[in-house]
Amino acid sequence: MKNRKCPNRNHCWDYKSGNCENCDLGDHIIKLHKKIDRLKAKIKQSEWISVEDRLPDKYGDVICCTRKGTIWQLTYNPTYKLFNVSYDNVENAMDVTHWMPLPEPPKKGDAE
């Protein structure tokens, strides 16, 4: 019996010969595609946003990149449209060119 949903059906010898009963390759490929989708979502989450295009919507911590390429975690204050700085990074924070939201913390058991 052929598994018509098998993502490997165009390249699989077992599929062509009708021996899909014991094949778990299709399930493995489906799991890999799901993992790829999760990784693509993480990549999309980590795209830098130019301060010329948009600033953060609300008060909170963000990751910032300066003209010199320095990366800082700063707090954005929408009232003043400023990235709040501490005493040790005042110069660089004034030159923020890009920012991105902080990623979600790792979930328990997320060893990937």
DSSP file (Angstrom, degrees, kcal/mol; ACC not computed):
  #  RESIDUE AA STRUCTURE BP1 BP2  ACC     N-H-->O    O-->H-N    N-H-->O    O-->H-N    TCO  KAPPA ALPHA  PHI   PSI    X-CA   Y-CA   Z-CA
    1    1 A M              0   0    0      0, 0.0    19,-0.7     0, 0.0     2,-0.3   0.000 360.0 360.0 360.0 131.4    0.0    0.0    0.0
    2    2 A K        -     0   0    0     17,-0.1     2,-1.0    18,-0.1     3,-0.1  -0.669 360.0-135.9 -90.1 139.6    1.4    3.4   -1.0
    3    3 A N    >   -     0   0    0     -2,-0.3     3,-1.7     1,-0.2     6,-0.1  -0.811  17.2-168.4 -91.5 100.0    1.4    6.3    1.4
    4    4 A R  T 3  S+     0   0    0     -2,-1.0    -1,-0.2     1,-0.3     5,-0.1   0.666  83.3  57.3 -66.8 -15.7    0.2    9.1   -0.9
    5    5 A K  T 3  S+     0   0    0     -3,-0.1    -1,-0.3     3,-0.0    -2,-0.0   0.473  74.3 124.3 -92.1  -2.6    1.2   11.8    1.8
    6    6 A C    X   -     0   0    0     -3,-1.7     3,-1.4     1,-0.2     4,-0.2  -0.399  54.5-151.1 -61.8 123.1    4.8   10.7    1.9
    7    7 A P  T 3  S+     0   0    0      0, 0.0     3,-0.3     0, 0.0    -1,-0.2   0.643  95.9  53.5 -71.0 -11.7    7.0   13.7    1.2
    8    8 A N  T >> S+     0   0    0      1,-0.2     3,-1.9     2,-0.1     4,-1.2   0.286  72.9 112.5-101.6   9.2    9.7   11.4   -0.2
    9    9 A R  T <4 S+     0   0    0     -3,-1.4    -1,-0.2     1,-0.3     7,-0.1   0.748  71.9  57.0 -60.8 -26.2    7.4    9.6   -2.7
   10   10 A N  T 34 S+     0   0    0     -3,-0.3    -1,-0.3     1,-0.2    -2,-0.1   0.690 120.3  28.1 -77.2 -16.4    9.1   11.1   -5.8
   11   11 A H  T <4 S+     0   0    0     -3,-1.9     2,-0.5     0, 0.0    -2,-0.2   0.407  94.5 107.8-122.1  -1.1   12.5    9.7   -4.8
   12   12 A C     X  -     0   0    0     -4,-1.2     4,-1.9     1,-0.2     5,-0.1  -0.696  49.4-160.6 -93.9 126.2   11.7    6.6   -2.7
   13   13 A W  H  > S+     0   0    0     -2,-0.5     4,-1.9     2,-0.2     6,-0.2   0.901  96.2  53.3 -66.2 -40.7   12.3    3.1   -4.1
   14   14 A D  H  >>S+     0   0    0      1,-0.2     5,-3.1     2,-0.2     4,-0.6   0.890 108.4  50.2 -62.3 -38.7    9.9    1.6   -1.5
   15   15 A Y  H >45S+     0   0    0      3,-0.2     3,-1.0     1,-0.2    -1,-0.2   0.936 110.3  49.4 -64.4 -45.1    7.2    4.0   -2.6
   16   16 A K  H 3<5S+     0   0    0     -4,-1.9    -1,-0.2     1,-0.3    -2,-0.2   0.819 115.4  43.7 -64.6 -30.7    7.7    3.2   -6.3
   17   17 A S  H 3<5S-     0   0    0     -4,-1.9    -1,-0.3    -5,-0.1    -2,-0.2   0.460 116.2-113.3 -94.8  -0.3    7.5   -0.6   -5.5
   18   18 A G  T <<5S+     0   0    0     -3,-1.0     2,-0.4    -4,-0.6     3,-0.2   0.714  77.3 127.0  81.4  21.1    4.5   -0.2   -3.2
   19   19 A N      < +     0   0    0     -5,-3.1     3,-0.3    -6,-0.2    -4,-0.2  -0.401  20.6 125.5-107.7  55.1    6.4   -1.2    0.0
   20   20 A C    >   +     0   0    0    -19,-0.7     3,-1.4    -2,-0.4    -1,-0.2   0.575  42.7  94.1 -87.7  -9.4    5.6    1.7    2.3
   21   21 A E  T 3  S+     0   0    0      1,-0.3    -1,-0.2    -3,-0.2    -2,-0.1   0.861  95.8  31.0 -55.4 -42.2    4.1   -0.3    5.2
   22   22 A N  T 3  S+     0   0    0     -3,-0.3     2,-0.5     2,-0.0    -1,-0.3   0.318  93.8 112.8-100.5   7.9    7.3   -0.4    7.2
   23   23 A C    <   +     0   0    0     -3,-1.4     4,-0.2     1,-0.1     3,-0.1  -0.689  31.3 171.2 -87.3 126.8    8.8    2.9    6.1
   24   24 A D     >  +     0   0    0     -2,-0.5     4,-2.0     2,-0.1     5,-0.1   0.264  55.8  99.1-111.5   9.2    9.2    5.6    8.7
   25   25 A L  H  > S+     0   0    0      1,-0.2     4,-2.7     2,-0.2     5,-0.2   0.886  78.6  55.9 -63.0 -39.8   11.2    7.9    6.5
   26   26 A G  H  > S+     0   0    0      1,-0.2     4,-2.3     2,-0.2    -1,-0.2   0.914 108.0  47.9 -59.7 -43.5    8.1   10.0    5.5
   27   27 A D  H  > S+     0   0    0      1,-0.2     4,-2.2     2,-0.2    -1,-0.2   0.897 111.6  51.0 -63.2 -40.0    7.4   10.7    9.2
   28   28 A H  H  X S+     0   0    0     -4,-2.0     4,-2.2     2,-0.2    -2,-0.2   0.914 109.8  49.2 -63.6 -42.8   11.1   11.6    9.8
   29   29 A I  H  X S+     0   0    0     -4,-2.7     4,-2.4     2,-0.2    -2,-0.2   0.905 109.3  52.4 -64.1 -41.2   11.0   14.0    6.8
   30   30 A I  H  X S+     0   0    0     -4,-2.3     4,-2.0     1,-0.2    -1,-0.2   0.916 109.4  49.6 -61.0 -42.9    7.8   15.6    8.1
   31   31 A K  H  X S+     0   0    0     -4,-2.2     4,-2.2     1,-0.2    -1,-0.2   0.897 110.1  51.2 -62.4 -40.3    9.5   16.2   11.5
   32   32 A L  H  X S+     0   0    0     -4,-2.2     4,-2.5     1,-0.2    -2,-0.2   0.897 107.9  51.9 -64.3 -40.0   12.5   17.7    9.8
   33   33 A H  H  X S+     0   0    0     -4,-2.4     4,-2.2     2,-0.2    -1,-0.2   0.893 109.6  50.0 -63.0 -39.3   10.2   20.1    7.9
   34   34 A K  H  X S+     0   0    0     -4,-2.0     4,-2.1     2,-0.2    -2,-0.2   0.900 110.5  49.7 -65.3 -40.2    8.6   21.2   11.1
   35   35 A K  H  X S+     0   0    0     -4,-2.2     4,-2.4     2,-0.2    -2,-0.2   0.909 109.5  51.6 -64.3 -41.6   12.0   21.8   12.7
   36   36 A I  H  X S+     0   0    0     -4,-2.5     4,-2.5     1,-0.2    -2,-0.2   0.910 108.4  51.7 -60.6 -42.7   13.0   23.8    9.7
   37   37 A D  H  X S+     0   0    0     -4,-2.2     4,-2.0     2,-0.2    -1,-0.2   0.903 109.5  49.7 -61.0 -41.7    9.9   25.9   10.0
   38   38 A R  H  X S+     0   0    0     -4,-2.1     4,-1.8     1,-0.2    -2,-0.2   0.911 111.7  48.5 -64.0 -41.2   10.6   26.6   13.7
   39   39 A L  H  X S+     0   0    0     -4,-2.4     4,-2.3     1,-0.2    -2,-0.2   0.887 109.0  52.8 -66.4 -38.5   14.2   27.6   12.9
   40   40 A K  H  X S+     0   0    0     -4,-2.5     4,-2.6     1,-0.2    -1,-0.2   0.893 107.8  52.2 -62.1 -38.7   13.0   29.9   10.1
   41   41 A A  H  X S+     0   0    0     -4,-2.0     4,-2.1     2,-0.2    -1,-0.2   0.886 108.9  49.9 -64.3 -38.5   10.7   31.6   12.7
   42   42 A K  H  X S+     0   0    0     -4,-1.8     4,-1.2     2,-0.2    -2,-0.2   0.903 110.6  49.6 -66.7 -39.9   13.6   32.1   15.0
   43   43 A I  H >< S+     0   0    0     -4,-2.3     3,-0.6     1,-0.2    -2,-0.2   0.938 111.2  48.8 -63.3 -45.5   15.6   33.6   12.2
   44   44 A K  H >< S+     0   0    0     -4,-2.6     3,-1.4     1,-0.3    -1,-0.2   0.883 107.6  55.9 -61.6 -37.4   12.8   35.9   11.3
   45   45 A Q  H 3< S+     0   0    0     -4,-2.1    -1,-0.3     1,-0.3    -2,-0.2   0.810 105.4  53.9 -62.9 -29.0   12.4   36.9   15.0
   46   46 A S  T << S+     0   0    0     -4,-1.2     2,-0.3    -3,-0.6    -1,-0.3   0.187  76.0 127.1 -97.2  18.7   16.1   38.0   15.0
   47   47 A E    <   -     0   0    0     -3,-1.4     2,-0.1     1,-0.1    52,-0.1  -0.585  62.1-118.6 -76.8 135.4   16.0   40.4   12.1
   48   48 A W        -     0   0    0     -2,-0.3     2,-0.5    52,-0.1    52,-0.2  -0.450  21.5-147.4 -71.8 143.8   17.4   43.8   12.9
   49   49 A I  E     -A   99   0A   0     50,-2.9    50,-2.3    -2,-0.1     2,-0.2  -0.963  15.5-126.8-114.5 126.1   15.0   46.8   12.5
   50   50 A S  E >>  -A   98   0A   0     -2,-0.5     4,-2.2    48,-0.2     3,-0.8  -0.471  10.4-135.0 -70.3 139.6   16.4   50.1   11.4
   51   51 A V  T 34 S+     0   0    0     46,-2.5    -1,-0.1     1,-0.2    47,-0.1   0.722 107.8  61.0 -67.6 -18.7   15.6   53.1   13.7
   52   52 A E  T 34 S+     0   0    0     45,-0.4    -1,-0.2     1,-0.1     3,-0.1   0.788 108.6  42.3 -75.0 -27.6   14.8   55.0   10.5
   53   53 A D  T <4 S-     0   0    0     -3,-0.8     2,-0.3     1,-0.3    -2,-0.2   0.886 130.2 -21.5 -83.5 -42.9   12.1   52.5    9.7
   54   54 A R     <  -     0   0    0     -4,-2.2    -1,-0.3     0, 0.0     3,-0.1  -0.977  49.6-142.0-167.9 148.6   10.5   52.0   13.1
   55   55 A L        -     0   0    0     -2,-0.3    -5,-0.1     1,-0.1    -4,-0.0  -0.755  49.5 -76.5-109.3 162.6   11.0   52.3   16.8
   56   56 A P        -     0   0    0      0, 0.0    -1,-0.1     0, 0.0    25,-0.1  -0.230  36.2-135.1 -57.6 149.9    9.7   49.9   19.4
   57   57 A D  S    S+     0   0    0     -3,-0.1     2,-0.3     2,-0.1    -2,-0.0   0.779  78.0  21.9 -77.5 -28.8    6.0   50.2   20.2
   58   58 A K  S    S-     0   0    0     19,-0.0    18,-0.2    20,-0.0     2,-0.1  -0.875  91.1 -78.1-140.6 167.8    6.3   50.1   24.0
   59   59 A Y  S    S+     0   0    0     -2,-0.3     2,-0.3    18,-0.1    18,-0.2  -0.425  76.1  93.0 -64.0 134.0    8.5   50.6   27.0
   60   60 A G  E    S-B   76   0A   0     16,-1.6    16,-3.3    -2,-0.1     2,-0.2  -0.897  72.7 -55.7 160.6 173.6   10.9   47.8   27.5
   61   61 A D  E     +B   75   0A   0     -2,-0.3    41,-0.7    14,-0.3     2,-0.3  -0.526  50.0 168.1 -78.5 140.9   14.3   46.2   26.9
   62   62 A V  E     -BC  74 101A   0     12,-2.9    12,-2.3    -2,-0.2     2,-0.5  -0.923  37.8-107.5-141.5 165.3   15.6   45.6   23.4
   63   63 A I  E     -BC  73 100A   0     37,-2.7    37,-2.0    -2,-0.3     2,-0.3  -0.860  40.2-166.3 -96.4 133.5   18.8   44.7   21.8
   64   64 A C  E     -BC  72  99A   0      8,-3.6     8,-2.5    -2,-0.5     2,-0.4  -0.899  14.9-155.6-124.0 150.7   20.5   47.6   20.0
   65   65 A C  E     -BC  71  98A   0     33,-2.6    32,-2.9    -2,-0.3    33,-1.7  -0.984  15.9-151.5-122.5 135.9   23.3   47.9   17.5
   66   66 A T  E >   - C   0  96A   0      4,-2.0     3,-1.9    -2,-0.4    30,-0.2  -0.456  34.3 -97.7-100.3 174.0   25.4   51.1   17.2
   67   67 A R  T 3  S+     0   0    0     28,-1.3    29,-0.1     1,-0.3    -1,-0.1   0.826 125.9  55.5 -58.1 -32.1   27.2   52.7   14.2
   68   68 A K  T 3  S-     0   0    0     24,-0.1    -1,-0.3    27,-0.1    24,-0.0   0.523 121.2-109.6 -79.6  -4.7   30.4   51.2   15.6
   69   69 A G    <   +     0   0    0     -3,-1.9     2,-0.3     1,-0.3    -2,-0.1   0.564  67.8 149.1  87.6   8.9   28.8   47.7   15.6
   70   70 A T        -     0   0    0     22,-0.1    -4,-2.0     1,-0.0     2,-0.5  -0.575  38.6-142.3 -78.1 139.0   28.5   47.5   19.4
   71   71 A I  E     +B   65   0A   0     -2,-0.3     2,-0.3    -6,-0.2    -6,-0.2  -0.889  25.0 173.1-105.9 130.5   25.6   45.4   20.7
   72   72 A W  E     -B   64   0A   0     -8,-2.5    -8,-3.6    -2,-0.5     2,-0.7  -0.958  33.9-133.1-132.6 150.1   23.8   46.6   23.8
   73   73 A Q  E     +B   63   0A   0     -2,-0.3     2,-0.3   -10,-0.2   -10,-0.2  -0.943  44.6 168.6 -97.9 116.2   20.7   45.6   25.8
   74   74 A L  E     -B   62   0A   0    -12,-2.3   -12,-2.9    -2,-0.7     2,-0.5  -0.810  37.0-115.6-126.2 164.3   19.0   48.9   26.4
   75   75 A T  E     -BD  61  84A   0      9,-1.1     9,-4.0    -2,-0.3     2,-0.4  -0.903  26.9-144.1-103.1 125.7   15.6   50.1   27.6
   76   76 A Y  E     -BD  60  83A   0    -16,-3.3   -16,-1.6    -2,-0.5     7,-0.2  -0.753   8.2-161.9 -91.3 133.7   13.4   51.9   25.1
   77   77 A N  E >>> - D   0  82A   0      5,-3.3     5,-1.8    -2,-0.4     4,-1.1  -0.930   4.0-169.1-115.1 105.8   11.3   54.8   26.4
   78   78 A P  T 345S+     0   0    0      0, 0.0    -1,-0.1     0, 0.0     5,-0.1   0.754  81.8  67.1 -69.1 -23.3    8.5   55.7   23.9
   79   79 A T  T 345S+     0   0    0      1,-0.2    -2,-0.0     3,-0.1   -20,-0.0   0.925 119.4  21.4 -60.5 -43.6    7.5   58.9   25.8
   80   80 A Y  T <45S-     0   0    0     -3,-0.5    -1,-0.2     2,-0.2     3,-0.1   0.435 102.6-126.7-102.7  -2.6   10.9   60.4   24.9
   81   81 A K  T  <5 +     0   0    0     -4,-1.1     2,-0.3     1,-0.2    -2,-0.1   0.918  67.7 128.9  53.2  47.1   11.7   58.2   21.9
   82   82 A L  E   < -D   77   0A   0     -5,-1.8    -5,-3.3    -7,-0.0     2,-0.7  -0.944  65.6-125.8-131.4 150.6   15.0   57.4   23.5
   83   83 A F  E     -D   76   0A   0     -2,-0.3    -7,-0.3    -7,-0.2     2,-0.1  -0.882  38.3-130.0 -90.6 114.7   17.0   54.3   24.3
   84   84 A N  E     -D   75   0A   0     -9,-4.0    -9,-1.1    -2,-0.7     2,-0.3  -0.409  29.0-163.0 -69.3 141.7   17.7   54.7   28.1
   85   85 A V        -     0   0    0    -11,-0.1     2,-0.2    -2,-0.1     5,-0.1  -0.838  14.7-131.0-126.3 159.1   21.4   54.1   28.9
   86   86 A S    >   -     0   0    0     -2,-0.3     3,-1.5     1,-0.0     4,-0.2  -0.561  43.3 -91.9-100.2 173.8   23.5   53.4   31.9
   87   87 A Y  G >  S+     0   0    0      1,-0.3     3,-0.5    -2,-0.2    -1,-0.0   0.763 119.7  55.0 -58.4 -28.1   26.6   55.4   32.8
   88   88 A D  G 3  S+     0   0    0      1,-0.2    -1,-0.3     2,-0.1     3,-0.0   0.532 113.7  34.8 -90.6  -4.0   29.0   53.0   31.0
   89   89 A N  G <> S+     0   0    0     -3,-1.5     4,-2.0     2,-0.1    -1,-0.2   0.066  73.2 120.5-136.6  30.5   27.5   53.1   27.5
   90   90 A V  H <> S+     0   0    0     -3,-0.5     4,-1.1    -4,-0.2    -2,-0.1   0.928  76.7  49.6 -61.5 -47.7   26.2   56.6   27.1
   91   91 A E  H >4 S+     0   0    0      1,-0.2     3,-0.6     2,-0.2     4,-0.4   0.939 114.5  42.8 -59.9 -49.2   28.3   57.5   24.0
   92   92 A N  H >4 S+     0   0    0      1,-0.2     3,-1.5     2,-0.2   -25,-0.3   0.853 106.6  60.5 -69.1 -35.0   27.4   54.4   22.0
   93   93 A A  H >< S+     0   0    0     -4,-2.0     3,-1.1     1,-0.3    -1,-0.2   0.778  95.8  62.6 -66.3 -24.9   23.7   54.3   22.8
   94   94 A M  T << S+     0   0    0     -4,-1.1    -1,-0.3    -3,-0.6    -2,-0.2   0.709 101.0  54.7 -71.1 -17.8   23.3   57.7   21.2
   95   95 A D  T <  S+     0   0    0     -3,-1.5   -28,-1.3    -4,-0.4    -1,-0.3  -0.041  73.5 151.9-105.3  30.3   24.4   56.2   17.9
   96   96 A V  E <   + C   0  66A   0     -3,-1.1   -30,-0.3   -30,-0.2     3,-0.1  -0.445  11.4 167.9 -64.6 127.4   21.8   53.3   17.8
   97   97 A T  E     +     0   0A   0    -32,-2.9   -46,-2.5     1,-0.3   -45,-0.4   0.681  62.3  18.5-110.0 -29.7   21.1   52.4   14.2
   98   98 A H  E     -AC  50  65A   0    -33,-1.7   -33,-2.6   -48,-0.3    -1,-0.3  -0.958  59.7-178.7-142.5 157.2   19.2   49.2   14.6
   99   99 A W  E     -AC  49  64A   0    -50,-2.3   -50,-2.9    -2,-0.3   -35,-0.2  -0.953   4.6-169.8-148.0 166.1   17.3   47.3   17.3
  100  100 A M  E     - C   0  63A   0    -37,-2.0   -37,-2.7    -2,-0.3   -52,-0.1  -0.975  34.2 -96.3-153.9 153.4   15.4   44.0   17.8
  101  101 A P  E     - C   0  62A   0      0, 0.0   -39,-0.2     0, 0.0   -41,-0.0  -0.328  49.2 -97.4 -65.6 153.8   13.1   42.6   20.5
  102  102 A L        -     0   0    0    -41,-0.7     2,-0.0     1,-0.1   -29,-0.0  -0.481  44.8-112.5 -66.2 141.8   14.7   40.3   23.0
  103  103 A P        -     0   0    0      0, 0.0    -1,-0.1     0, 0.0   -61,-0.0  -0.329  37.0 -91.9 -70.7 160.9   14.2   36.7   22.2
  104  104 A E        -     0   0    0      1,-0.1     3,-0.1    -2,-0.0     0, 0.0  -0.456  49.2-103.6 -66.4 144.1   12.0   34.5   24.3
  105  105 A P        -     0   0    0      0, 0.0    -1,-0.1     0, 0.0    -3,-0.0  -0.324  49.1 -85.3 -65.4 156.6   13.9   32.7   27.1
  106  106 A P        -     0   0    0      0, 0.0     2,-0.2     0, 0.0     3,-0.0  -0.319  43.1-125.7 -64.1 145.1   14.6   29.0   26.5
  107  107 A K    >   -     0   0    0      1,-0.1     3,-2.1    -3,-0.1     2,-0.1  -0.621  36.2 -88.7 -87.9 151.0   11.8   26.7   27.5
  108  108 A K  T 3  S+     0   0    0      1,-0.3    -1,-0.1    -2,-0.2     3,-0.1  -0.367 117.2  19.7 -59.0 130.5   12.6   23.8   29.8
  109  109 A G  T 3  S+     0   0    0      1,-0.2     2,-1.4    -2,-0.1    -1,-0.3   0.557  84.9 132.6  85.4   7.8   13.7   20.8   27.8
  110  110 A D    <   +     0   0    0     -3,-2.1    -1,-0.2     1,-0.2    -3,-0.0  -0.639  16.0 151.5 -93.4  79.2   14.5   22.9   24.7
  111  111 A A              0   0    0     -2,-1.4    -1,-0.2     1,-0.2    -3,-0.0   0.344 360.0 360.0 -93.0   6.6   17.9   21.4   24.0
  112  112 A E              0   0    0     -3,-0.1    -1,-0.2     0, 0.0    -2,-0.1   0.477 360.0 360.0 -78.3 360.0   17.9   22.1   20.2
